[in-house]
């Protein structure tokens, strides 16, 4: 039986919490930060939880991240 391949790019883009929820990163935080306000950068630095519908859609790929 062939083994299930992981999506290696997901390892860096998402983190799984201890309770099994998935944290994601926000966009627009990598470059061109000099003109953004401190508040905007602070808000972008947070890692919100993914929506349940999106987690369900990616469950097969995320199952190998634990």
DONU-924304 format. One record per atom (N, C-alpha, C, O): atom name; x, y, z. Coordinates in Angstrom, 2 decimals. Layout:
% DONU-924304
(CA; (X; Y; Z))
...
END
This chain:
% DONU-924304
(N; (0.85; -1.18; 0.00))
(CA; (0.00; 0.00; 0.00))
(C; (0.90; 1.24; 0.00))
(O; (1.81; 1.33; 0.82))
(N; (0.66; 2.19; -0.89))
(CA; (1.51; 3.39; -0.90))
(C; (1.26; 4.26; 0.33))
(O; (0.15; 4.33; 0.86))
(N; (2.32; 4.93; 0.75))
(CA; (2.20; 5.81; 1.92))
(C; (1.60; 7.15; 1.50))
(O; (1.72; 7.58; 0.36))
(N; (0.94; 7.78; 2.46))
(CA; (0.34; 9.08; 2.21))
(C; (1.43; 10.15; 2.29))
(O; (2.16; 10.21; 3.28))
(N; (1.54; 10.97; 1.28))
(CA; (2.57; 12.01; 1.28))
(C; (2.06; 13.24; 2.01))
(O; (0.89; 13.62; 1.88))
(N; (2.94; 13.87; 2.77))
(CA; (2.56; 15.09; 3.46))
(C; (2.75; 16.27; 2.52))
(O; (3.53; 16.21; 1.58))
(N; (2.03; 17.33; 2.78))
(CA; (2.23; 18.57; 2.06))
(C; (3.22; 19.37; 2.89))
(O; (2.86; 20.01; 3.87))
(N; (4.48; 19.32; 2.49))
(CA; (5.55; 19.90; 3.30))
(C; (5.39; 21.40; 3.50))
(O; (5.84; 21.93; 4.52))
(N; (4.77; 22.09; 2.56))
(CA; (4.62; 23.53; 2.70))
(C; (3.69; 23.88; 3.87))
(O; (3.79; 24.97; 4.43))
(N; (2.80; 22.98; 4.22))
(CA; (1.87; 23.25; 5.32))
(C; (2.57; 23.24; 6.67))
(O; (2.08; 23.84; 7.63))
(N; (3.71; 22.57; 6.77))
(CA; (4.41; 22.51; 8.05))
(C; (4.81; 23.90; 8.53))
(O; (4.76; 24.19; 9.72))
(N; (5.22; 24.76; 7.60))
(CA; (5.66; 26.09; 7.97))
(C; (4.52; 27.10; 8.05))
(O; (4.64; 28.13; 8.71))
(N; (3.42; 26.81; 7.39))
(CA; (2.34; 27.80; 7.30))
(C; (1.31; 27.67; 8.41))
(O; (0.60; 28.63; 8.70))
(N; (1.22; 26.53; 9.03))
(CA; (0.21; 26.30; 10.06))
(C; (0.83; 25.61; 11.26))
(O; (1.79; 24.86; 11.13))
(N; (0.27; 25.89; 12.43))
(CA; (0.68; 25.24; 13.66))
(C; (-0.56; 24.64; 14.31))
(O; (-1.63; 25.25; 14.27))
(N; (-0.41; 23.47; 14.91))
(CA; (-1.53; 22.83; 15.58))
(C; (-1.36; 23.04; 17.09))
(O; (-0.29; 22.78; 17.64))
(N; (-2.42; 23.52; 17.74))
(CA; (-2.37; 23.79; 19.17))
(C; (-2.48; 22.47; 19.94))
(O; (-2.72; 21.42; 19.35))
(N; (-2.32; 22.54; 21.23))
(CA; (-2.43; 21.34; 22.06))
(C; (-3.81; 20.73; 22.04))
(O; (-3.95; 19.52; 22.21))
(N; (-4.84; 21.55; 21.82))
(CA; (-6.20; 21.03; 21.79))
(C; (-6.63; 20.61; 20.39))
(O; (-7.77; 20.18; 20.19))
(N; (-5.73; 20.73; 19.41))
(CA; (-6.04; 20.27; 18.06))
(C; (-6.53; 21.34; 17.12))
(O; (-6.84; 21.05; 15.96))
(N; (-6.62; 22.58; 17.59))
(CA; (-7.03; 23.66; 16.70))
(C; (-5.84; 24.07; 15.83))
(O; (-4.69; 23.78; 16.15))
(N; (-6.14; 24.76; 14.73))
(CA; (-5.09; 25.12; 13.79))
(C; (-4.90; 26.63; 13.78))
(O; (-5.85; 27.38; 13.58))
(N; (-3.65; 27.06; 14.01))
(CA; (-3.32; 28.48; 13.95))
(C; (-2.73; 28.78; 12.58))
(O; (-1.99; 27.98; 12.02))
(N; (-3.06; 29.96; 12.06))
(CA; (-2.55; 30.37; 10.77))
(C; (-1.82; 31.69; 10.92))
(O; (-1.92; 32.35; 11.95))
(N; (-1.09; 32.08; 9.88))
(CA; (-0.39; 33.35; 9.87))
(C; (-1.15; 34.33; 8.99))
(O; (-1.85; 33.93; 8.06))
(N; (-1.00; 35.60; 9.27))
(CA; (-1.66; 36.63; 8.47))
(C; (-0.76; 37.07; 7.32))
(O; (0.46; 36.96; 7.39))
(N; (-1.39; 37.57; 6.27))
(CA; (-0.65; 38.06; 5.12))
(C; (-0.20; 39.50; 5.36))
(O; (-0.59; 40.12; 6.35))
(N; (0.62; 40.02; 4.46))
(CA; (1.08; 41.42; 4.45))
(C; (2.02; 41.74; 5.60))
(O; (2.04; 42.89; 6.05))
(N; (2.78; 40.78; 6.09))
(CA; (3.69; 41.03; 7.21))
(C; (5.13; 40.72; 6.83))
(O; (5.99; 40.70; 7.72))
(N; (5.43; 40.47; 5.57))
(CA; (6.77; 40.05; 5.19))
(C; (7.67; 41.18; 4.71))
(O; (8.86; 41.17; 5.02))
(N; (7.15; 42.13; 3.98))
(CA; (8.00; 43.21; 3.49))
(C; (7.16; 44.47; 3.33))
(O; (5.94; 44.43; 3.53))
(N; (7.79; 45.56; 2.97))
(CA; (7.13; 46.87; 2.87))
(C; (6.50; 47.28; 4.21))
(O; (5.37; 47.76; 4.25))
(N; (7.26; 47.08; 5.29))
(CA; (6.72; 47.36; 6.62))
(C; (7.01; 48.78; 7.08))
(O; (6.46; 49.23; 8.08))
(N; (7.88; 49.49; 6.36))
(CA; (8.28; 50.81; 6.85))
(C; (7.14; 51.82; 6.83))
(O; (7.10; 52.71; 7.68))
(N; (6.22; 51.70; 5.90))
(CA; (5.13; 52.68; 5.84))
(C; (3.91; 52.24; 6.64))
(O; (2.95; 53.00; 6.74))
(N; (3.92; 51.05; 7.20))
(CA; (2.79; 50.58; 8.00))
(C; (2.95; 51.08; 9.43))
(O; (4.06; 51.20; 9.94))
(N; (1.83; 51.35; 10.05))
(CA; (1.87; 51.85; 11.42))
(C; (2.23; 50.72; 12.38))
(O; (2.13; 49.54; 12.05))
(N; (2.66; 51.12; 13.56))
(CA; (2.99; 50.12; 14.57))
(C; (1.80; 49.29; 14.96))
(O; (1.93; 48.09; 15.20))
(N; (0.63; 49.92; 15.01))
(CA; (-0.58; 49.19; 15.36))
(C; (-0.90; 48.14; 14.31))
(O; (-1.27; 47.01; 14.64))
(N; (-0.76; 48.51; 13.04))
(CA; (-1.05; 47.56; 11.96))
(C; (-0.10; 46.37; 12.03))
(O; (-0.53; 45.23; 11.85))
(N; (1.18; 46.64; 12.30))
(CA; (2.15; 45.54; 12.39))
(C; (1.87; 44.65; 13.59))
(O; (2.04; 43.44; 13.52))
(N; (1.43; 45.27; 14.69))
(CA; (1.10; 44.50; 15.88))
(C; (-0.09; 43.59; 15.62))
(O; (-0.10; 42.43; 16.04))
(N; (-1.10; 44.11; 14.94))
(CA; (-2.29; 43.31; 14.64))
(C; (-1.94; 42.17; 13.68))
(O; (-2.45; 41.06; 13.83))
(N; (-1.08; 42.45; 12.71))
(CA; (-0.69; 41.41; 11.76))
(C; (0.17; 40.33; 12.39))
(O; (0.26; 39.23; 11.85))
(N; (0.79; 40.62; 13.52))
(CA; (1.68; 39.66; 14.16))
(C; (0.91; 38.55; 14.88))
(O; (1.49; 37.51; 15.20))
(N; (-0.37; 38.76; 15.14))
(CA; (-1.15; 37.74; 15.85))
(C; (-1.39; 36.54; 14.93))
(O; (-1.34; 36.66; 13.71))
(N; (-1.64; 35.41; 15.55))
(CA; (-1.91; 34.18; 14.79))
(C; (-3.31; 33.70; 15.13))
(O; (-3.50; 33.02; 16.14))
(N; (-4.31; 34.04; 14.30))
(CA; (-5.67; 33.62; 14.61))
(C; (-5.89; 32.14; 14.30))
(O; (-5.10; 31.52; 13.59))
(N; (-6.96; 31.60; 14.83))
(CA; (-7.33; 30.22; 14.53))
(C; (-8.02; 30.16; 13.18))
(O; (-8.74; 31.08; 12.78))
(N; (-7.80; 29.08; 12.48))
(CA; (-8.45; 28.89; 11.18))
(C; (-9.92; 28.60; 11.37))
(O; (-10.33; 28.06; 12.40))
(N; (-10.71; 28.97; 10.38))
(CA; (-12.14; 28.69; 10.41))
(C; (-12.37; 27.18; 10.31))
(O; (-11.59; 26.46; 9.68))
(N; (-13.43; 26.71; 10.94))
(CA; (-13.70; 25.27; 10.95))
(C; (-13.89; 24.70; 9.55))
(O; (-13.46; 23.58; 9.27))
(N; (-14.52; 25.46; 8.68))
(CA; (-14.73; 24.99; 7.32))
(C; (-13.43; 24.80; 6.58))
(O; (-13.28; 23.85; 5.81))
(N; (-12.47; 25.70; 6.81))
(CA; (-11.17; 25.58; 6.15))
(C; (-10.37; 24.42; 6.72))
(O; (-9.66; 23.73; 5.99))
(N; (-10.49; 24.20; 8.03))
(CA; (-9.78; 23.08; 8.65))
(C; (-10.32; 21.77; 8.09))
(O; (-9.55; 20.86; 7.80))
(N; (-11.62; 21.67; 7.95))
(CA; (-12.23; 20.47; 7.42))
(C; (-11.75; 20.20; 6.00))
(O; (-11.54; 19.05; 5.61))
(N; (-11.58; 21.27; 5.22))
(CA; (-11.15; 21.14; 3.84))
(C; (-9.71; 20.65; 3.75))
(O; (-9.36; 19.94; 2.81))
(N; (-8.88; 21.01; 4.73))
(CA; (-7.48; 20.64; 4.68))
(C; (-7.13; 19.52; 5.64))
(O; (-5.95; 19.27; 5.89))
(N; (-8.11; 18.84; 6.18))
(CA; (-7.87; 17.87; 7.24))
(C; (-6.94; 16.74; 6.78))
(O; (-6.13; 16.25; 7.57))
(N; (-7.05; 16.33; 5.55))
(CA; (-6.23; 15.23; 5.05))
(C; (-4.75; 15.62; 5.06))
(O; (-3.90; 14.81; 5.46))
(N; (-4.43; 16.83; 4.62))
(CA; (-3.04; 17.27; 4.61))
(C; (-2.54; 17.57; 6.02))
(O; (-1.39; 17.30; 6.34))
(N; (-3.42; 18.13; 6.86))
(CA; (-3.00; 18.52; 8.20))
(C; (-2.88; 17.33; 9.14))
(O; (-2.24; 17.45; 10.19))
(N; (-3.46; 16.19; 8.80))
(CA; (-3.42; 15.04; 9.70))
(C; (-2.00; 14.56; 9.92))
(O; (-1.71; 13.94; 10.94))
(N; (-1.10; 14.84; 8.98))
(CA; (0.28; 14.39; 9.11))
(C; (1.16; 15.39; 9.85))
(O; (2.35; 15.13; 10.02))
(N; (0.61; 16.52; 10.28))
(CA; (1.42; 17.54; 10.94))
(C; (1.59; 17.30; 12.44))
(O; (2.53; 17.82; 13.03))
(N; (0.72; 16.55; 13.05))
(CA; (0.74; 16.37; 14.50))
(C; (2.10; 15.93; 14.94))
(O; (2.32; 15.73; 16.13))
END
